[in-house]
Amino acid sequence: MPKKLYIGLTLSSSLILTACGSNVSVKDVEESTDELNTSLEEIVEANHQLNDLELTMDDQFSTVLAEDKELTTLQDESASVMENISERETTIENINDSIESINTQAETLQNYEGNDLPEDTIQQISDNFLDFTQQIETYQERYIESLTTQKKYLQEIVSEEATYENFSDGIETVNDDYHDLQEQTYALDDQFIEMDSQINELKTLLAEASSDTSDSSQAESDNEQDAEEDESEDTEATESDEEIEPETDFLTLNYDRLLTIPNHFPQKFVYDSGVDIPYPEDGVKGVYVTAHSASGSRMEYLTDLMNKTDLNSMVIDIKDDHGNITLNLNSDNELINEMTVDMIDAKELMQVLEENDIYPIARMVVFKDTLLAKEKPEWSFTRSDGSLWSNNNGDSFVNPYLSEVWDYNLEIATEAAKLGFKEIQFDYVRFPEGFENYDKELNYGHGHYGDDDEDVINMKFRNQAVTDFVSYAREQLQPFGVDVSVDIFGYAAVVRETEGIGQSFPGIAKEIDVISSMIYPSHWGLGNLDIAIPDLEPYNVVNNYIQIEAEILDELGEDAPSTRPWLQDFTASYLGAGNYKNYGAAEVTDQIRALADNGVHEFLLWNAGNTYSEGATYTFE
């Protein structure tokens, strides 16, 4: 909290010392000192008013974008955010009265001549205040320039020609300009400190000039009391504003961005990738495609499969299970470029997909990322000897608690959206399996989750971190017009909250557009879902599961995402004799029929080799 300017100058009203050879008396100097103090307080108060208005601008900006789709209230300047700018214009211009008053009082001090007060010191203080008003006037001009930048931006985005780049780049321009203004405000605060010191010096000189010792003593006593009050205020400010840096004594700064990307992103500013592939009318019916398949001869087979059946979508690896980024994102991020293997020609891929009306979904493996963990072990989990942790398969994970990991993945997702993918599907959005069994033995950062190791090592914070990531991802990807989906264990819906890996089914579901539960019959243990040997009963597995999931989605109401489960199109012979069956068209059809019988008509098929069963039925009325 900035310190209130207050100078406790109290001299006896009977004290009138007349300077020899001058019309400006010591009493005049005293009155000028009081007026200077008042004028400075007025400017500080104006700064507080400006700051209060600045803090409301982003909310007003978001409101007009959400409520006024055509942005007509920006054009006619009736929007609250435009009124905010006008009010600040008036406030900054009204400082002129205070500036004029300071100049008048400084000129009064300049005319002092006499022996009661040191003329040279009074003259210097006068000059300092005159210089100060010039700095205030310069700051006024700079502030008005900043308001002009803000107003110009709001007027420009009304234009029919305004694009996503105009919208987002303009926000950055406004924020950069505002940040520069805040730095100047911080520098100006130093001048207020100096002017405060000058007034205190005048106060001291006037007290010393008093011939009445008792009055002088009283003034000194008052001064000491005022100093104690100021010190107390300083202490309170330090205690209450401990987290704010840098600190100021008089002026208030806003350390946040003036404008941010709103939650309700205006449709007219959604990024246009130039790839026109509409959402399938009958819903997504898709298959998994590796980067090798997407970039090789197998793509012809998969495209033909789409054209000859009711399948219409491809989920394509753009960041695989090891952390390889499979296509050139044209990124400036050296770390991303280092992890890029550039297998897929994105332009050629999108051309093929667009020509064949195949809906493109970008699959990104998020926290399972051995390559990134090796490059950035501080972003991962390490053992007590400093070595990088990995599971029994040699796979390492990066840490879901860390914002650096979030931003790395979100930059990849953003660039994929710009290339033309219509949906970003996040997989392995979790901690490693069994993490609760060895988390206490590992070293890793906790970000802002929990106060200490004991707090962080529990389900609550793991679930919160993973849920926060998907919420953040959806918010950041909103300007690019893509849906956000998440692959999740079907088991997570059964238990709702997974203690070890940090997947809260309800928590994640309400933050995304599509949820894709992995409900492969082979992945359920014996007896799960009330089925003795799940892999032998594909219809019953899907039927029993989808009813459990539907209860959760019903509870979420309007916050519920669409459901699009992953289904099994592979044979799980690794389960051993008697525990598996060969999967083909009939088994795939059974799973799809089970979904349709429960009102679900979207699905994804998984086969690691991208060889899908011929003759399955993909659509049921």
C-alpha positions in Angstrom: 0.0 0.0 0.0 1.6 3.3 -1.0 2.3 5.6 1.9 0.0 8.6 2.3 1.7 11.9 1.8 1.2 13.8 5.0 3.4 16.5 6.4 2.4 17.5 9.9 3.6 21.1 10.0 1.9 23.0 12.8 3.3 26.3 13.7 1.6 28.9 15.9 -0.8 31.1 13.9 0.7 34.0 15.7 4.2 33.3 14.2 4.7 35.9 11.5 8.3 36.5 10.6 8.8 39.0 7.8 11.8 38.6 5.5 13.8 41.7 5.1 13.5 43.4 1.7 10.9 40.9 0.5 7.1 40.6 0.2 7.3 36.8 0.9 7.3 36.1 4.6 8.2 33.0 6.5 4.5 32.6 7.1 4.0 32.6 3.3 6.6 29.9 3.0 4.7 27.9 5.6 1.5 28.3 3.7 3.2 27.4 0.4 4.6 24.2 2.1 1.1 23.2 3.1 -0.2 23.9 -0.4 2.6 21.8 -1.9 1.7 19.0 0.4 -1.9 19.2 -0.6 -1.2 19.2 -4.3 1.1 16.2 -4.0 -1.6 14.3 -2.2 -4.1 15.2 -4.9 -1.8 13.7 -7.6 -1.2 10.6 -5.5 -5.0 10.2 -5.1 -5.4 10.6 -8.9 -2.9 7.8 -9.3 -4.9 5.6 -7.0 -8.1 6.3 -9.1 -6.3 5.5 -12.3 -5.0 2.2 -10.9 -8.5 1.2 -9.7 -9.8 1.8 -13.2 -6.9 -0.1 -14.8 -7.7 -3.1 -12.6 -11.3 -3.3 -13.9 -10.4 -3.0 -17.6 -9.8 -6.6 -18.3 -13.1 -7.7 -16.8 -14.9 -5.0 -18.8 -13.1 -6.1 -22.0 -14.1 -9.8 -21.4 -17.7 -8.7 -20.8 -18.1 -6.7 -24.0 -16.6 -9.6 -26.0 -19.0 -12.1 -24.4 -22.2 -10.0 -24.6 -21.7 -7.9 -27.8 -20.9 -10.3 -30.6 -20.9 -7.5 -33.2 -18.8 -5.2 -30.9 -21.1 -2.3 -31.7 -20.7 -0.9 -28.2 -16.9 -0.5 -29.0 -17.7 1.3 -32.2 -20.1 3.8 -30.6 -17.9 3.9 -27.4 -20.8 3.0 -25.1 -19.0 -0.1 -23.8 -17.8 0.1 -20.2 -14.3 -0.6 -21.3 -14.4 2.5 -23.5 -16.0 4.6 -20.7 -13.1 3.3 -18.5 -10.6 5.0 -20.9 -12.6 8.2 -21.0 -12.7 8.4 -17.2 -9.0 7.9 -17.0 -8.5 10.6 -19.6 -10.4 13.0 -17.4 -8.6 12.0 -14.3 -5.1 12.4 -15.8 -6.1 15.8 -17.3 -7.4 17.0 -13.9 -3.9 16.8 -12.5 -3.3 20.1 -14.3 -4.8 22.0 -11.4 -2.4 20.4 -9.0 0.5 21.0 -11.3 -0.5 24.7 -11.6 -0.7 25.0 -7.8 2.8 23.5 -7.4 4.2 25.9 -9.9 2.6 28.8 -8.1 3.9 27.8 -4.7 7.3 27.1 -6.1 7.4 30.6 -7.5 6.4 32.0 -4.1 9.4 30.2 -2.6 11.6 31.6 -5.3 10.7 35.2 -4.2 11.8 34.6 -0.6 14.7 36.8 0.6 15.7 37.1 4.2 17.8 35.8 7.1 15.3 33.7 8.9 15.5 30.9 6.4 18.5 30.0 4.2 17.9 31.6 0.8 20.0 29.2 -1.2 18.2 26.2 0.2 14.8 27.7 -0.4 15.8 28.6 -3.9 17.0 25.0 -4.6 13.8 23.5 -3.2 11.8 25.8 -5.4 13.8 24.8 -8.5 13.4 21.1 -7.6 9.6 21.5 -7.5 9.6 23.3 -10.8 11.6 20.5 -12.3 9.2 18.0 -10.7 6.2 19.5 -12.4 7.9 19.1 -15.8 8.3 15.4 -15.0 4.7 15.2 -14.1 3.7 16.8 -17.3 5.9 14.4 -19.3 4.3 11.5 -17.4 0.8 13.0 -18.3 1.7 13.0 -21.9 3.0 9.4 -21.7 -0.1 8.2 -20.0 -2.4 9.9 -22.6 -0.3 8.2 -25.3 -1.0 4.8 -23.6 -4.7 5.6 -23.4 -4.6 6.4 -27.1 -2.9 3.0 -27.8 -5.6 1.2 -25.8 -8.4 3.1 -27.5 -6.9 2.6 -31.0 -6.7 -1.2 -30.4 -10.4 -1.4 -29.3 -11.5 0.6 -32.4 -9.4 -1.5 -34.7 -10.8 -4.9 -33.7 -14.3 -3.6 -34.6 -13.2 -3.6 -38.3 -14.6 -6.3 -40.5 -11.0 -6.9 -41.7 -9.7 -7.5 -38.2 -8.1 -11.0 -37.9 -6.9 -13.2 -35.1 -3.4 -11.7 -35.5 -4.9 -8.2 -35.1 -6.7 -9.3 -32.0 -3.9 -11.2 -30.2 -1.0 -9.1 -31.4 -2.9 -6.0 -30.4 -3.4 -7.3 -26.9 0.4 -7.8 -26.7 1.0 -4.3 -28.0 -1.3 -2.8 -25.4 0.3 -4.9 -22.6 3.9 -4.0 -23.7 3.0 -0.4 -23.8 1.3 -0.6 -20.4 4.3 -2.4 -18.9 6.5 0.4 -20.1 4.1 2.9 -18.5 4.3 1.1 -15.2 8.1 1.3 -15.3 7.8 5.0 -15.7 5.3 5.2 -12.8 7.8 3.3 -10.7 10.5 5.8 -11.6 8.1 8.7 -10.9 7.6 7.3 -7.4 11.2 8.1 -6.7 10.5 11.7 -7.5 7.6 11.8 -5.0 10.0 10.4 -2.4 12.3 13.3 -3.2 9.6 15.9 -3.0 8.4 14.4 0.3 11.9 14.9 1.5 12.0 18.5 0.3 8.8 19.3 2.1 10.2 17.7 5.3 13.2 19.9 4.9 11.0 23.0 4.6 9.2 21.9 7.7 12.5 21.6 9.6 13.7 25.0 8.5 10.5 26.7 9.5 10.6 25.0 12.9 14.1 26.1 13.5 13.2 29.7 12.4 10.6 29.9 15.2 11.7 32.2 18.0 9.1 30.4 20.3 11.0 27.4 21.7 7.8 25.8 22.9 6.2 26.1 19.5 9.3 24.7 18.0 9.4 21.9 20.5 5.7 21.2 19.8 6.4 21.1 16.1 9.3 18.7 16.6 7.1 16.6 18.8 4.4 16.6 16.1 7.0 15.8 13.5 8.2 12.8 15.5 4.7 11.6 15.9 4.0 12.0 12.2 7.2 10.1 11.4 6.2 7.3 13.8 2.8 7.2 12.1 4.4 7.1 8.7 6.8 4.4 9.9 3.8 2.4 11.2 2.1 2.8 7.9 5.2 1.7 6.1 5.4 -1.4 8.4 1.8 -2.2 7.7 2.4 -1.8 3.9 5.4 -4.1 4.1 3.4 -6.7 5.9 0.4 -6.6 3.7 2.2 -6.2 0.4 5.1 -8.5 1.1 4.6 -10.4 -2.2 4.5 -7.3 -4.4 7.8 -6.3 -6.0 9.1 -3.7 -6.6 7.6 -1.7 -3.8 6.6 1.9 -4.0 6.1 4.5 -1.3 3.4 6.8 -2.9 2.2 5.6 -6.3 0.3 2.4 -6.9 1.4 0.0 -9.6 -0.4 -2.8 -11.4 1.8 -5.7 -12.0 -0.7 -7.7 -14.0 -1.4 -7.5 -17.7 -3.9 -4.8 -18.7 -5.7 -7.2 -21.1 -5.8 -11.0 -21.4 -7.2 -13.5 -23.9 -10.9 -13.8 -22.8 -12.7 -17.0 -21.8 -15.4 -16.2 -24.4 -13.3 -15.9 -27.4 -15.0 -13.9 -30.3 -15.6 -16.2 -33.2 -14.5 -13.5 -35.7 -11.0 -13.6 -34.3 -10.5 -17.4 -34.2 -7.3 -18.3 -36.0 -7.8 -19.4 -39.6 -5.4 -22.2 -40.6 -6.7 -22.2 -44.1 -7.6 -25.9 -43.8 -11.4 -26.4 -44.3 -12.5 -29.8 -42.9 -15.9 -29.7 -41.1 -16.8 -31.8 -38.2 -18.4 -35.0 -39.4 -22.2 -34.8 -39.6 -22.6 -38.3 -38.2 -20.0 -37.7 -35.5 -16.4 -38.8 -35.3 -15.7 -42.4 -36.2 -12.0 -42.6 -36.2 -8.9 -44.7 -36.2 -5.4 -44.3 -34.6 -2.6 -43.5 -37.1 1.1 -43.5 -36.3 3.5 -41.0 -37.7 5.1 -43.7 -39.8 1.7 -44.6 -41.3 0.8 -41.0 -41.9 4.0 -40.3 -43.8 4.3 -43.6 -45.6 2.6 -45.9 -48.1 0.2 -47.1 -45.5 -1.6 -43.7 -45.7 -3.1 -44.8 -49.0 -4.6 -47.9 -47.4 -6.0 -45.8 -44.5 -7.4 -43.2 -46.8 -9.1 -45.9 -48.9 -10.6 -47.3 -45.7 -12.1 -43.9 -44.9 -13.6 -43.6 -48.3 -15.1 -47.1 -48.5 -16.6 -47.2 -45.0 -18.4 -44.9 -42.5 -15.1 -44.2 -40.8 -14.2 -40.5 -41.2 -11.5 -39.4 -38.9 -7.8 -40.0 -38.1 -6.1 -39.6 -34.7 -2.5 -38.9 -35.8 0.6 -38.9 -33.6 2.3 -35.5 -33.6 4.1 -36.2 -30.3 4.6 -39.9 -29.7 5.1 -42.1 -26.6 8.8 -41.3 -26.4 8.5 -37.6 -26.8 9.4 -37.3 -30.5 7.6 -34.5 -32.3 6.8 -36.0 -35.7 6.3 -32.9 -37.9 8.1 -29.6 -38.4 6.2 -27.0 -36.4 8.4 -24.1 -37.6 9.0 -23.2 -34.0 11.5 -20.7 -32.6 11.8 -22.9 -29.5 15.2 -24.7 -29.7 14.0 -27.4 -27.3 11.0 -28.2 -29.5 13.3 -28.3 -32.6 15.7 -30.6 -30.8 12.9 -33.1 -30.2 11.5 -32.9 -33.8 12.1 -35.9 -36.1 10.2 -34.3 -39.0 8.6 -37.4 -40.3 5.3 -35.9 -41.6 5.0 -33.2 -44.2 2.1 -31.3 -42.6 1.1 -29.5 -45.8 0.9 -32.7 -47.8 -0.9 -34.4 -45.0 -3.6 -31.7 -44.7 -4.1 -31.7 -48.4 -4.8 -35.4 -48.5 -7.2 -35.1 -45.5 -9.0 -32.1 -46.9 -9.4 -33.7 -50.3 -10.9 -36.8 -48.7 -13.0 -35.1 -46.0 -11.1 -36.8 -43.2 -11.3 -35.1 -39.9 -7.8 -34.6 -38.4 -7.2 -35.1 -34.7 -3.7 -34.5 -33.3 -2.6 -37.0 -30.7 -0.1 -35.7 -28.1 1.4 -37.8 -25.4 2.0 -35.3 -22.7 3.7 -36.4 -19.4 5.2 -39.6 -20.6 8.2 -38.1 -22.3 11.5 -39.9 -22.0 13.3 -37.5 -24.4 12.3 -34.4 -22.5 13.0 -36.0 -19.2 16.6 -36.8 -20.2 17.2 -33.3 -21.6 15.6 -31.6 -18.6 15.9 -33.9 -15.6 14.9 -31.0 -13.4 11.5 -31.2 -15.1 11.2 -34.9 -14.2 11.7 -37.3 -11.3 15.1 -38.3 -10.0 16.4 -40.8 -7.5 18.4 -40.1 -4.4 21.6 -40.6 -6.3 20.6 -38.0 -8.8 19.8 -40.5 -11.6 16.7 -40.1 -13.7 13.8 -42.3 -12.7 12.2 -44.6 -15.3 9.7 -47.4 -15.1 10.4 -51.1 -15.8 10.0 -50.4 -19.5 12.6 -47.7 -19.4 10.1 -44.9 -19.9 10.4 -41.7 -18.0 7.8 -39.1 -17.2 8.0 -35.3 -16.9 6.4 -33.6 -13.9 2.7 -32.6 -14.1 3.3 -30.1 -11.3 5.5 -27.8 -13.3 4.3 -24.9 -15.5 7.4 -25.3 -17.7 6.2 -28.7 -18.7 2.7 -27.4 -19.4 3.9 -24.5 -21.6 6.3 -26.8 -23.6 3.4 -29.1 -24.5 1.0 -26.2 -25.1 3.4 -24.6 -27.6 3.4 -27.9 -29.6 -0.4 -28.1 -29.4 -0.8 -24.5 -30.6 1.5 -25.0 -33.6 -0.4 -28.1 -34.5 -3.7 -26.2 -34.4 -2.2 -23.6 -36.7 -1.3 -26.3 -39.2 -4.9 -27.3 -39.5 -5.7 -30.0 -37.0 -9.2 -29.5 -35.7 -8.8 -31.2 -32.3 -5.9 -31.7 -29.9 -6.1 -35.0 -28.1 -4.0 -35.3 -25.0 -2.8 -38.8 -23.9 -0.9 -39.8 -20.8 -2.3 -36.9 -18.9 -1.3 -38.3 -15.6 1.5 -39.3 -13.2 3.3 -42.6 -13.8 1.4 -45.8 -12.9 1.9 -46.8 -9.2 3.3 -43.4 -8.4 1.9 -43.5 -4.9 4.2 -46.4 -4.1 7.5 -44.7 -4.7 6.7 -40.9 -4.8 8.3 -40.4 -1.4 11.6 -41.9 -2.6 11.9 -39.5 -5.5 13.1 -35.9 -5.8 10.9 -33.5 -7.9 9.5 -30.0 -7.9 6.0 -29.3 -6.6 5.3 -26.0 -8.4 2.7 -24.1 -6.4 1.0 -27.2 -5.1 1.2 -27.7 -1.4 3.5 -26.2 1.2 5.9 -29.1 1.7 6.6 -32.6 0.7 4.1 -34.1 3.0 1.3 -31.9 1.7 2.1 -32.7 -2.0 2.3 -36.4 -1.6 -1.4 -37.1 -1.7 -4.2 -37.6 -4.2 -5.6 -34.2 -3.8 -2.7 -32.3 -5.3 -2.0 -34.8 -8.0 -5.5 -34.7 -9.2 -5.6 -30.9 -9.0 -2.4 -30.5 -11.0 -3.6 -32.8 -13.9 -7.0 -31.2 -13.9 -5.5 -27.7 -13.9 -3.3 -28.6 -16.9 -6.3 -29.6 -19.1 -8.2 -26.5 -18.0 -5.2 -24.3 -18.9 -4.8 -26.1 -22.2 -8.4 -25.5 -23.2 -8.1 -21.9 -22.3 -4.9 -21.4 -24.2 -6.1 -23.2 -27.3 -9.4 -21.4 -27.5 -8.2 -18.7 -29.9 -7.3 -21.4 -32.4 -10.8 -22.9 -32.8 -9.9 -26.5 -31.8 -11.6 -28.9 -29.6 -9.6 -30.3 -26.7 -10.0 -34.0 -25.8 -8.3 -36.3 -23.3 -7.6 -40.0 -23.3 -8.3 -41.5 -19.8 -8.4 -44.9 -18.2 -11.9 -46.4 -18.1 -11.1 -47.4 -14.6 -10.9 -43.8 -13.7 -14.7 -43.5 -14.3 -15.4 -46.6 -12.2 -13.5 -45.2 -9.1 -13.9 -41.5 -10.1 -10.7 -40.4 -8.4 -7.5 -42.4 -9.1 -5.3 -42.1 -6.0 -1.9 -42.7 -7.6 -1.9 -41.2 -11.1 -3.8 -38.1 -10.5 -6.8 -38.6 -12.8 -10.1 -37.3 -11.5 -12.7 -38.4 -14.1 -15.3 -35.7 -13.1 -12.6 -33.1 -12.7 -11.0 -33.6 -16.1 -14.3 -34.2 -17.9 -15.8 -30.8 -17.0 -12.7 -29.0 -18.4 -12.7 -30.4 -21.9 -14.8 -30.8 -25.0 -14.4 -34.6 -25.6 -13.5 -37.4 -23.3 -12.1 -40.6 -24.8 -12.1 -43.4 -22.2 -9.9 -46.3 -23.1 -12.3 -49.2 -22.5 -10.6 -52.0 -24.4 -12.0 -55.4 -23.1 -8.5 -56.7 -22.8 -7.5 -53.9 -20.3 -10.0 -55.0 -17.6 -9.0 -57.4 -14.9 -10.9 -60.7 -14.4 -14.2 -60.0 -12.7 -14.2 -56.3 -13.5 -17.5 -54.7 -14.6 -19.2 -57.9 -13.2 -17.7 -59.9 -16.1 -15.6 -63.0 -15.4 -13.3 -62.8 -18.4 -13.8 -59.3 -20.0 -11.8 -59.9 -23.2 -14.3 -62.7 -24.1 -17.3 -60.4 -23.9 -16.7 -57.2 -25.9 -20.4 -56.1 -26.0 -21.0 -56.5 -22.3 -17.8 -54.7 -21.3 -18.7 -51.6 -23.4 -22.3 -51.8 -22.3 -21.6 -52.1 -18.6 -18.9 -49.4 -18.7 -20.8 -46.7 -20.7 -23.7 -46.8 -18.2 -21.2 -46.0 -15.4 -19.7 -43.2 -17.3 -23.1 -41.8 -18.3 -24.0 -41.3 -14.6 -21.0 -39.0 -14.1 -21.7 -37.1 -17.3 -25.3 -36.6 -16.3 -24.2 -35.2 -12.9 -21.9 -32.7 -14.7 -24.9 -31.4 -16.7 -24.0 -28.5 -19.0 -20.3 -29.0 -18.1 -20.3 -32.5 -19.5 -18.1 -33.2 -22.5 -19.0 -35.4 -25.5 -18.0 -39.0 -25.0 -16.0 -40.8 -27.7 -14.5 -44.0 -26.3 -11.5 -45.9 -27.6 -12.5 -49.4 -28.7 -10.3 -52.5 -29.3 -9.4 -53.7 -32.8 -6.5 -56.0 -31.8 -6.0 -59.4 -30.3 -4.6 -59.5 -26.8 -2.9 -62.9 -27.0 -0.6 -61.8 -24.2 -3.4 -62.5 -21.8 -2.8 -66.2 -22.2 -5.0 -69.1 -23.3 -8.6 -68.9 -22.1 -8.4 -65.2 -21.2 -8.5 -63.8 -24.7 -10.2 -64.2 -28.1 -9.2 -63.2 -31.6 -10.7 -59.9 -32.5 -12.0 -59.1 -35.9 -15.1 -57.5 -37.5 -17.6 -59.2 -35.3 -15.9 -58.1 -32.0 -15.4 -54.5 -33.3 -19.1 -54.5 -34.4 -20.2 -55.7 -30.9 -18.4 -52.8 -29.2 -19.9 -50.2 -31.5 -23.4 -51.7 -31.2 -23.1 -51.5 -27.4 -22.3 -47.8 -27.6 -25.2 -47.2 -30.0 -27.6 -49.1 -27.7 -26.7 -46.5 -25.1 -27.1 -43.5 -27.4 -23.4 -43.0 -28.1 -22.5 -42.8 -31.8 -18.8 -41.7 -31.7 -15.8 -43.9 -31.2 -12.2 -44.4 -32.0 -10.5 -47.7 -32.9 -7.1 -48.7 -31.7 -4.7 -50.9 -33.4 -1.0 -50.2 -32.8 0.0 -51.4 -36.3 -2.9 -49.5 -38.0 -4.3 -52.6 -39.5 -8.1 -52.5 -39.0 -10.6 -55.3 -39.3 -12.5 -55.5 -42.6 -16.3 -55.8 -42.7 -17.1 -54.3 -39.3 -20.4 -52.3 -39.0 -19.6 -48.7 -38.0 -23.1 -47.2 -37.9 -26.3 -48.2 -36.1 -29.5 -46.2 -36.2 
